Amino acid sequence: MQVNVYESQICLTFFSFCRIHGVSSGFADYSLILVNSRHPPTHMTQHHLNLCCSFGIPVIVVFTKIDGCPEHAFKTSKDEVMKMLRSPEIGKKPFAVRNEADIETVIEKLHTLAPMIETSCVTGEGVDLLQKMLFALPKRRRHENKAKRTFEFLVEDIFNVPGVGAVVSGFVNAGQLQVGSNCHVYVGPTDDGSFMKTVAKSAHIARINTAHVTAGQSACLALALNKDMKRRLRRGMVVLEESPTSTRQFDAEICVLKGEGTTIRRSYQAYVHILNVRQSAFAKSIEIVNHNAAGLPPSHAATADADEEAGSIVLRPGSRAKVKFEFSQRPEYIRPGMRMLFRDGRVRGVGIITAVPDSGPAPIIVK
């Protein structure tokens, strides 16, 4: 769940009900990790911390229910969380925030520190301190810098509103759009890679009608689509103002963060998250990137070299590689620079899209 913190407009991700897709497509500035003071942290706490660090999201640990909590129980929970933060996968230094001076100290070093705040909703202890820290957090993402780019709207959900028609909700990732009868946009890609040309009739932001949307806003767009076009709509699409393209292949530089019992080699298939795109993809080719720089143990590096010489490259936790992926089901709209995360059971890795083959303009479906 994402919320805006009043005037500061900082996007936070609370991990009560966390999914990888939410972290991938949420554009969160910071994350709050809630930990019950009366019980040791679970494996989900570890999972949430790993996800945040994978996407470079600074974490703030909030201990709840400290009222009436036995001292030994709280000490156990705190020690376990500090152990998680110091682990090689996360690499954060725990920092207890106890007053306003600590807030100023930690804000300057959020890239290396993990602030910890003790709170109680019963007595109110620590709540004011938490609020002051949230208001002091600077914005990390500068979406206003993308306002001059071409319009790009990421579709996260689809609705059919009586009297209005097809409505898509999502996030304006770049550019600006003036909605109205002359506002022609392209929606897609569909299952065959084509885009549908239509009109953005109206827009809503926080249930308020507006004629203009710009980068950094979550909005809803009402589209003029016939019945056949409505059936083609799905989550993961984009709304573009010009130059629609789609592709099934892309190159990415990846790092395997975690893996147990799975061999990652050519033809390996995993579930890929690229912003709002979710689809399985398989590796067509793999090229190892500097074994020693990747931090591999000597035995793993030697094995990787032997595998590469034999023509069968195998990736293990800590490996870095350049991989050519191909989507299994349908083409998607992606571009270089997008961050990706792939998973397969206990295997998890992150990467950056480095290149997308130029397949030319996508076919256009006109109403």
SVG drawing of the C-alpha trace seen along z (x, -y; Angstrom):
<svg xmlns="http://www.w3.org/2000/svg" viewBox="-24 -21 64 49">
<polyline fill="none" stroke="black" stroke-width="0.4" points="0.0,0.0 1.3,-3.4 0.4,-6.7 1.4,-10.4 2.6,-12.0 0.6,-15.2 2.4,-18.2 5.7,-16.5 4.3,-14.2 6.9,-11.5 5.9,-8.0 6.3,-5.4 5.7,-1.6 4.4,0.2 5.1,3.9 2.1,5.3 1.0,6.9 4.0,6.7 4.3,8.1 7.3,7.9 5.1,6.2 4.2,3.5 7.9,2.7 8.7,2.9 6.0,0.6 5.4,-1.6 8.1,-4.3 8.6,-4.4 11.0,-7.0 11.4,-5.2 10.0,-2.1 8.8,-1.5 9.5,2.0 7.1,2.7 8.4,5.1 6.5,6.4 8.6,5.7 7.1,8.7 8.1,11.3 11.3,12.0 11.2,10.9 9.9,13.5 11.3,14.6 9.0,12.1 10.9,9.2 14.1,10.6 12.3,10.8 11.1,7.2 14.5,5.9 16.1,7.8 13.5,6.5 14.1,2.8 17.8,3.1 17.5,4.8 15.7,1.7 17.9,-0.8 15.0,-2.0 16.2,-3.3 14.5,-1.5 13.2,-2.8 12.6,-0.1 9.6,-0.9 9.2,1.2 5.6,1.4 3.8,2.4 6.6,1.4 4.1,0.6 4.1,3.4 6.7,5.4 9.0,7.5 12.5,6.1 14.1,9.5 11.6,10.0 12.3,6.5 16.0,7.0 15.7,10.3 13.7,8.7 16.1,5.7 19.2,7.9 17.6,10.1 16.7,7.0 20.2,5.5 21.7,8.8 19.6,8.8 20.6,5.2 24.3,6.0 24.1,9.1 26.0,8.9 22.7,9.0 21.6,5.7 24.7,4.0 23.0,1.3 24.3,-0.1 21.5,-0.2 20.9,-3.6 18.5,-4.2 16.6,-7.4 15.7,-8.8 15.5,-12.6 15.3,-15.3 19.1,-15.6 19.3,-12.0 16.8,-12.7 19.1,-15.3 22.1,-12.9 20.4,-10.0 18.8,-11.9 22.2,-12.9 23.3,-9.3 20.3,-7.3 22.3,-5.5 24.4,-3.7 22.2,-3.9 19.0,-2.2 17.1,-4.3 15.1,-2.4 12.3,-4.0 10.4,-2.6 6.6,-3.4 3.4,-2.5 -0.1,-3.4 -1.5,-2.9 0.6,-5.4 1.7,-7.4 5.3,-7.0 7.6,-7.6 4.7,-8.5 5.6,-12.3 9.2,-11.4 8.2,-9.2 6.0,-11.9 8.8,-14.5 11.1,-12.2 8.6,-11.5 8.1,-15.2 11.9,-15.8 12.6,-13.2 13.6,-14.7 12.1,-13.6 14.4,-11.1 12.6,-10.9 12.4,-14.1 9.5,-13.3 9.3,-17.0 12.5,-16.5 10.7,-14.1 7.9,-16.5 9.5,-17.5 9.7,-14.0 7.0,-12.3 3.9,-11.2 4.2,-7.8 1.4,-6.4 1.8,-3.0 -1.5,-1.1 -1.9,0.7 -5.7,1.4 -8.7,1.4 -12.3,0.4 -15.6,0.3 -17.6,-2.7 -21.2,-2.9 -21.9,-6.0 -18.2,-6.6 -16.7,-3.5 -13.2,-2.1 -11.1,-3.7 -7.4,-2.9 -5.7,-3.9 -1.9,-4.1 1.1,-6.4 2.3,-9.1 5.9,-8.1 6.9,-10.9 5.6,-13.9 2.3,-15.8 -1.1,-15.3 -4.0,-17.7 -7.1,-15.5 -10.1,-16.3 -11.6,-15.5 -8.4,-16.3 -6.2,-14.2 -5.2,-11.2 -3.2,-8.5 -2.0,-4.9 -2.8,-2.1 -1.0,1.2 0.7,3.4 -1.9,6.0 -1.2,9.7 0.0,9.4 2.2,6.3 -0.1,3.8 -1.4,0.5 -4.9,-0.9 -5.3,-4.5 -8.0,-6.3 -8.9,-9.5 -8.3,-10.3 -11.7,-11.9 -11.2,-12.9 -8.9,-12.4 -9.2,-12.2 -6.6,-12.7 -7.7,-11.7 -11.4,-11.5 -11.2,-15.2 -11.8,-15.9 -8.8,-17.5 -7.9,-18.4 -4.1,-18.1 -1.9,-15.3 1.9,-15.5 4.8,-13.3 4.8,-12.0 1.0,-11.9 -1.3,-8.9 -4.3,-9.3 -7.3,-7.7 -7.9,-8.2 -11.2,-7.6 -10.6,-6.2 -12.9,-6.1 -12.8,-2.4 -15.3,0.0 -16.2,3.4 -13.5,5.2 -10.8,2.8 -12.0,3.1 -11.5,6.8 -7.9,6.3 -7.1,4.1 -4.9,5.7 -2.7,4.6 0.9,3.9 0.0,1.8 1.1,-1.8 -0.6,-4.9 1.7,-6.8 1.2,-10.1 3.6,-9.1 6.0,-6.5 4.5,-3.3 6.9,-0.3 6.8,3.2 9.4,6.0 9.8,9.6 13.5,9.4 15.8,7.2 19.3,7.2 20.0,6.7 22.9,6.6 21.9,8.7 23.2,9.7 22.0,12.9 21.2,12.0 20.0,15.3 19.7,18.9 19.3,22.3 19.0,25.6 18.4,23.9 20.9,23.9 20.8,20.5 22.1,21.1 20.9,20.6 17.1,21.3 16.6,20.6 13.1,19.3 12.0,16.9 9.2,14.4 10.3,10.9 9.1,7.6 9.9,4.5 7.9,1.6 4.3,2.5 5.2,5.4 4.9,8.9 5.7,11.9 7.8,14.9 10.9,14.7 13.8,17.1 17.5,16.4 18.6,16.8 22.2,16.1 24.4,15.4 27.8,13.6 29.7,13.5 30.8,10.0 34.2,10.1 34.0,12.9 36.4,11.4 34.7,8.0 31.4,9.8 32.7,10.9 32.5,14.7 34.3,17.1 37.5,18.5 35.9,21.9 32.8,20.4 34.9,18.2 37.0,21.2 33.9,23.2 32.3,20.4 35.5,20.1 35.4,23.8 31.8,23.7 32.3,20.7 35.2,22.5 32.9,25.5 30.3,23.3 27.8,23.8 27.8,20.7 26.2,21.2 25.3,18.3 25.4,18.5 24.6,16.0 26.9,13.0 27.4,13.6 27.1,10.6 26.2,11.3 24.8,9.8 21.8,11.7 19.5,11.6 15.9,12.3 12.8,13.1 9.3,12.8 7.4,16.1 3.8,14.9 3.6,11.5 5.5,8.4 5.8,5.6 6.7,1.9 10.1,1.5 13.1,-0.8 16.8,-1.0 17.3,-2.2 14.4,-0.4 15.1,1.6 14.1,5.2 13.7,8.0 13.4,11.7 12.5,14.5 12.0,18.3 11.2,20.0 14.1,19.2 16.1,17.6 16.1,13.8 18.1,11.2 18.0,7.6 19.2,5.9 19.1,2.9 17.8,3.1 20.7,2.0 19.3,2.4 16.1,3.2 16.2,4.4 14.8,1.9 11.7,3.6 10.3,0.5 6.9,-1.1 4.2,1.3 1.0,1.9 -1.8,-0.5 -5.5,0.5 -7.8,-2.4 -11.4,-2.6"/>
</svg>
